[in-house]
Structure formats: structure tokens, C-alpha cells
């Protein structure tokens, strides 16, 4: 939609839009709000042919592109808006969010500064600015901006849901529950709010369970809402130890979620194979510069395997800052490799990345994380899928530390299967797909361990949960840090947690999740059989 517009912008007209243009623009926004992005796009094309400098038409293009998950197009569209109208706070706020999602923290920071300076008080923009601060890891500042949005529009449920989510990150679960009660009083059927509420409160009776079941039965046409409702239902049924019904709810939620996401397993198979074939010991031994900064600590592994627990142990140390789940390393790899494919990971990425100058990669990563790493000597980057990049991390940043979490395969797979993620881990909503993905990860990590195992630290979730102190001490020793007793009291940290484990990690370490899959052994037969067929030992925690 923005193709060919740059020249038109240079020679932009100054005439005010004609009445038909205002009508077409309003129609475009109505089409988008009603879920008709193609009709909205048609309005934009007509408008921009007639008036290439129509700011709000470019803005609408950006919103349509976001809806259609065409983030590159959205960046171009909002960029056009800021060229035509540099004080357009809403466009800057959207650019800041898009840059953060792309792992471009420096550009996000600059765009956010413009958004803060130029916003017009629109609560939608205030809420969006808060969301960007949240992505940047500054949950306190995010809280302030989201609160501003709520004050401007106290009955707007999406703002209340964002506020509750932020409060969960900050550990204020009682406040979050109160906000969600308010949201549900205004919009009793809001599935997202019900799901969040299920996760911040432990069910003690069936009152909310009955409501979730009622809503799920009455809304069978919206798979996104059904996913929220069924995953919330499964969690509360687990609270009451109604295991069979809980598993049925998780299965229904997974089925709903799987129906609306794309997952190209063939592409993933090729990608894992290419990474294993490309990053050999011979590749690693080739001469090349590196960056010797010892600050980064990467915590990697599968999701729901204890990565957040270990991050909290490490960042309880007085010398270590939690930078959160950063996308910067992969973004730097893709940029330096001139990778232009639409998917974040692929076989082509592995082949291109092998030719990247690792010294340049190390410098680019540290530069891109500068605004996120805090003022302490060390920082943790806890993005689980960075296990793919272990050879590149070790070569680009040889003094960085890499910590890899391991967990029993059945517990790891089931923990992901029963978790509703945002936009990550599309393989996790089908038992066989989840198991095959885990097998690819398992075998790749075996290769990395064979080739580079003396350079990273494996830590088992089970061992850490059962006997915290010796495992925590070994971890801190690997990181070349002096021991501090605070590392055993990670659950007392007040800093924000922005992962699916935000509630759990504020509790002392426990063993309640070890072997939980066995409560569902019969229902998980497909997952177990698939892991065995793929050569993954079920007793393994590697």
C-alpha cells in the first residue's frame, strides 16, 4: 500500500482533504474496527491515489498492517506519517512498539521520546506508550502511563486489562485481581480478563469455573476467546485437583489456539538441520575477531523449564541486572547477515549467519542493549530460544556466560502445552508437534554440548528445585561472581517479571511441578510415544 509513495510525499500537496476523502477515511476506520482489513485497504488506496500526503490515510495503512501482522509495511506507513507531520505522537508511539518487537531498542527509545513529547493526551496513545515502556522492561514507568490512560477512560476495559497485566509483572497480584473485577463488571464476557483473573487467584471453589464454562459454551465461534477461557478453566480446575477435567480444558484451549496460528513444521525441521550442519567445531575454530566484554549472561532453554527461576537467582546478586527477554542478539544476526526472509528463523538464516563478522556481531549486540542493561557490571538476557545461537554467542562474546536449563522432557512439553503464550511457540498447541519440536531441540543441544559443552553451563530444574543451595552456588561460581546469600532468597525480589512465570517466581522454590505430567499419563500418550520415537530418553533432564 505504501509502494511508490515516497516520491509523492516529496511533492506533497497542501490542499485540505475534500469532503469525500473525510467520508472515505471514516469508512476505512469503520471497516478496520469491524474486522474488514481488505475493505479498509481499498479505502486507503483510493485516498492515497487522490492525495498522497493525507496523513491519516498513511496512519490507517499502518494500523491495517499491524492487524495483518505486516510489521515492515506498518513501519513504512507510520514513518510516512512522521515525515509529513513530525509531531504526530500516535505514529511515534506505534513506531516505538514496532521497533521494540523487532529488537531495535535504540530506535524504539528514540521514537518513544518523540511520542512522549508529542502525544495529545489521547488515552489510546497513553496506553500504547505504557506498553512500549513495558517492552523496554521499565514496568514502573509503564504503570504510570497506563494509569494515565485509565484515568482518561476509566471504563475502557482493554486499558484496565493492560493495567492488571502490568500489576502482575510488578507482583501486585491483589491489585491486579481488583482491577480485573472492575473490568469484568463493565464487560462480563471479556475472555482475556477472565484468563488473567484465573492466573492471579488460586481457585478455592467452583464459582469462577462455572462462569468460565458458561462463557465457553456460549461463544463457540471465536477461537481466540475460547483459548483464553479454556486455559483459564484448566488452571482453576488444577487448583481444585480435578485433573481429568483440567486436561480436557487445556486440550480444548490448545485446539482453539492452534486453529488460528500458522506453524510450518517442515521449515522448522530444515532450520534445525541447517544450524547443526553449519555451526561445527571447524567453523568455530576459524580465525575471527570477537568482543571481550564480560557483562552479558544468557539464560537459554525451552520455555517453562525454569529459565525465570534461574534468572531470578542470578539477578538477586548485587552485581547483576535483569534485562528481561531481549530479541537483540537474533536481530543483530539477521541485520548483519542481510537476512530478508519473512520468517524470524530459517535454514537460510543459519547459512547466512555463518559468514557474519563475529567481532562486529558482539559490538552490535552490546550497542543495541545499551539502554536495557542497567548500571550494574553484569546483565541477564533471558530469551529461551537463544539456545539456537549458542555457537555465535560464544564466538562473538567469548567472555559472556551461557546458562542452559534442562528439564524432564515430559514435564517440559506438558508445561508448554498447558500454557497460553502470546505470539511465541506455535508448536506447543498439539501433543505430537510439541514433542517433535522438543526432540529437535534436544538433539541440537546434544550437538552443542559435544562441540562447545565446556563453554556453557547446564543446570537441571529438578536438581535446583530439590536442593537449591549447592546448585545455586555452582551457578554463581560458573558466572565468576562472589557468593551472596541473597541468591537463595530470589522470591523476595521486588523487581518486575514479564514472563508466564510472573506469579510463581514470587514464591519460594518448590518441587510441586516435578513429575506433574504423570497425573495425565493416559491423556499424554501421544506426547510420550512421539518423544520415544524421536529418540528422547524420558528420564533425561537434558
C-alpha positions, -999 to 999 in steps of 0.1 A, spaced: 0 0 0 29 24 6 48 13 -26 56 43 -48 45 68 -22 80 83 -13 82 104 -45 46 116 -39 54 126 -4 83 148 -16 59 167 -38 30 166 -13 1 189 -19 -11 214 7 -48 214 -1 -72 203 26 -89 170 21 -122 171 2 -154 160 20 -155 127 1 -120 120 14 -130 125 50 -160 102 44 -137 76 29 -113 78 58 -141 73 83 -153 44 63 -118 29 63 -116 31 101 -150 16 104 -140 -13 82 -109 -19 103 -128 -18 135 -153 -43 121 -125 -67 111 -126 -60 74 -89 -50 67 -93 -56 29 -121 -31 27 -101 -7 48 -71 -11 25 -93 -4 -6 -103 30 11 -66 38 17 -56 30 -19 -83 53 -33 -74 81 -8 -37 80 -14 -40 79 -52 -60 111 -49 -40 128 -21 -6 112 -14 1 135 16 -31 126 35 -16 119 69 -44 99 85 -46 77 54 -10 67 60 -18 62 97 -47 39 88 -23 20 65 -1 14 95 -30 2 116 -42 -22 89 -6 -36 85 -4 -42 123 -38 -60 121 -24 -81 92 9 -87 110 28 -69 82 51 -51 105 75 -39 78 47 -22 60 35 -7 93 69 8 99 70 24 65 34 38 69 40 53 103 73 66 90 55 84 63 32 100 89 61 113 109 77 127 77 45 146 69 37 155 105 67 152 128 46 160 159 22 130 153 26 114 188 4 83 179 26 74 149 57 77 170 42 55 197 33 29 172 68 31 157 84 27 192 63 -5 197 72 -19 163 109 -12 168 108 -30 202 91 -60 187 119 -61 161 145 -60 188 157 -25 178 158 -9 213 178 22 203 153 31 176 125 23 199 140 46 226 142 75 201 107 70 188 94 67 224 110 100 232 92 117 203 59 100 214 62 113 250 70 148 237 42 150 211 13 129 225 -20 148 226 -34 131 257 -54 105 237 -58 76 262 -51 51 234 -17 67 228 -10 69 266 -18 32 269 5 24 239 33 44 254 29 24 286 31 -8 266 63 3 250 78 10 284 68 -25 294 85 -40 264 116 -19 273 115 -36 308 106 -4 327 74 -17 344 73 12 369 72 38 341 47 16 321 25 16 352 24 54 353 14 58 316 -12 30 317 -27 47 348 -29 80 329 -49 61 302 -72 46 328 -78 80 344 -88 94 310 -110 64 302 -118 46 334 -144 23 318 -123 12 288 -118 -25 295 -86 -30 274 -68 -3 294 -79 -20 326 -67 -54 314 -33 -38 305 -32 -23 339 -39 -56 356 -12 -73 334 13 -47 344 4 -51 381 11 -89 378 45 -81 364 51 -58 394 40 -85 418 8 -66 429 -15 -96 423 -42 -84 448 -44 -51 430 -45 -68 396 -74 -90 408 -93 -59 419 -88 -42 386 -99 -73 367 -131 -75 389 -138 -39 378 -131 -48 341 -154 -78 343 -181 -57 360 -180 -35 329 -176 -63 303 -186 -96 320 -177 -117 289 -141 -104 284 -122 -136 279 -87 -121 284 -97 -106 318 -112 -140 329 -79 -157 319 -58 -132 338 -80 -135 368 -77 -173 368 -39 -169 369 -37 -143 397 -60 -161 421 -60 -197 433 -94 -212 429 -110 -222 462 -145 -231 449 -163 -235 416 -178 -201 412 -154 -188 386 -151 -222 370 -189 -223 364 -187 -189 348 -158 -199 325 -177 -230 314 -208 -210 307 -189 -185 286 -171 -212 267 -203 -229 258 -220 -197 247 -191 -185 225 -181 -213 202 -173 -191 172 -143 -171 185 -113 -193 189 -91 -165 204 -117 -160 232 -121 -198 236 -84 -202 241 -84 -176 270 -115 -192 285 -103 -228 283 -68 -221 295 -82 -202 325 -106 -230 332 -78 -256 331 -57 -237 356 -86 -233 381 -95 -270 377 -59 -279 385 -62 -257 416 -90 -279 428 -71 -310 417 -98 -320 392 -72 -334 369 -93 -351 342 -115 -321 337 -84 -298 338 -67 -317 310 -99 -316 288 -99 -278 293 -63 -275 283 -69 -296 253 -98 -275 242 -78 -244 247 -49 -257 227 -72 -268 199 -88 -233 197 -54 -216 197 -39 -240 171 -68 -232 147 -57 -196 143 -19 -198 142 5 -207 114 32 -233 121 54 -246 93 70 -277 108 88 -286 76 106 -252 76 115 -257 113 129 -292 105 151 -277 78 162 -248 101 173 -271 129 192 -293 105 209 -263 89 220 -249 123 235 -283 133 253 -287 100 266 -252 98 280 -243 132 306 -270 135 338 -271 156 357 -263 124 336 -232 119 342 -222 155 379 -226 151 383 -202 122 401 -170 129 380 -140 137 378 -111 160 355 -110 190 343 -86 216 357 -92 251 330 -75 273 321 -99 301 288 -82 310 262 -105 293 248 -136 309 225 -155 285 199 -179 301 185 -202 275 165 -234 270 129 -244 263 101 -222 278 86 -234 312 118 -252 322 129 -229 350 146 -201 330 129 -174 350 137 -192 383 174 -193 374 173 -157 361 159 -146 395 186 -165 414 213 -148 393 198 -113 394 194 -115 432 231 -109 431 242 -73 437 263 -71 406 237 -84 381 208 -65 364 178 -83 348 174 -70 312 145 -94 305 138 -114 274 157 -95 247 155 -101 210 186 -81 202 211 -109 196 189 -125 169 181 -91 154 218 -83 151 225 -116 135 197 -110 109 208 -75 102 245 -83 97 237 -113 77 214 -92 54 186 -117 61 154 -106 44 131 -136 47 96 -131 62 102 -157 90 124 -150 120 142 -183 118 150 -205 87 177 -227 72 188 -197 52 194 -177 83 219 -204 96 238 -204 63 240 -166 61 248 -162 98 279 -184 95 295 -156 74 289 -128 98 319 -110 113 316 -121 150 335 -91 163 310 -69 146 282 -90 159 294 -87 195 298 -49 192 263 -46 176 247 -66 203 262 -46 231 254 -14 214 218 -24 209 213 -35 245 229 -3 260 196 12 271 184 -20 287 214 -34 306 212 -11 336 241 3 355 254 -29 372 285 -47 359 266 -77 345 232 -82 330 210 -112 322 194 -117 287 168 -144 293 153 -152 259 149 -190 259 153 -196 221 187 -181 221 200 -217 225 199 -218 187 227 -191 187 250 -206 213 279 -211 189 275 -175 176 272 -161 212 303 -179 223 323 -168 193 311 -132 192 312 -127 230 338 -152 244 337 -137 279 299 -138 281 284 -167 301 257 -190 288 234 -209 312 212 -237 297 182 -250 316 173 -287 314 141 -304 325 125 -338 321 111 -339 286 76 -349 295 73 -322 322 88 -296 298 65 -305 269 34 -307 291 43 -274 308 43 -256 274 12 -275 262 -9 -262 291 4 -226 288 -12 -200 266 16 -179 251 12 -146 233 28 -149 199 56 -174 206 60 -212 204 34 -221 178 44 -258 181 31 -260 217 -6 -265 210 -5 -301 196 9 -330 216 28 -345 186 41 -312 173 52 -302 207 71 -335 212 88 -333 178 99 -298 184 113 -308 217 132 -336 201 148 -313 176 158 -290 204 171 -320 224 193 -333 196 206 -299 187 217 -293 223 234 -326 223 254 -314 193 263 -281 210 273 -300 241 296 -322 221 312 -293 203 311 -265 228 300 -281 261 329 -268 281 319 -233 273 283 -232 287 267 -244 320 238 -269 321 216 -266 352 187 -290 358 154 -276 370 147 -307 391 181 -306 409 177 -269 416 142 -272 430 151 -302 452 183 -288 465 187 -251 459 219 -241 476 245 -263 460 231 -258 426 228 -220 431 264 -219 444 277 -239 414 258 -215 391 272 -183 407 307 -198 406 304 -205 369 295 -169 364 327 -158 381 308 -140 408 314 -140 446 287 -158 465 259 -138 481 232 -153 503 206 -132 486 207 -156 457 188 -181 479 160 -156 485 152 -148 449 115 -148 457 119 -117 478 130 -96 448 106 -67 441 117 -62 405 93 -69 377 89 -102 360 74 -102 325 71 -139 317 44 -166 321 61 -174 355 54 -139 369 33 -152 398 52 -184 405 87 -169 409 75 -147 438 71 -179 459 99 -199 475 113 -228 453 92 -259 455 90 -294 439 53 -294 431 59 -292 394 83 -321 392 66 -351 376 33 -333 372 28 -348 338 22 -382 354 -12 -370 367 -21 -370 330 -2 -400 319 -30 -416 299 -40 -384 282 -4 -376 272 2 -410 255 7 -393 221 33 -369 235 51 -397 253 51 -420 223 63 -393 200 92 -384 222 103 -420 224 100 -424 186 122 -393 182 149 -408 204 144 -386 235 150 -405 268 121 -398 290 142 -400 322 165 -373 308 166 -337 320 189 -326 293 
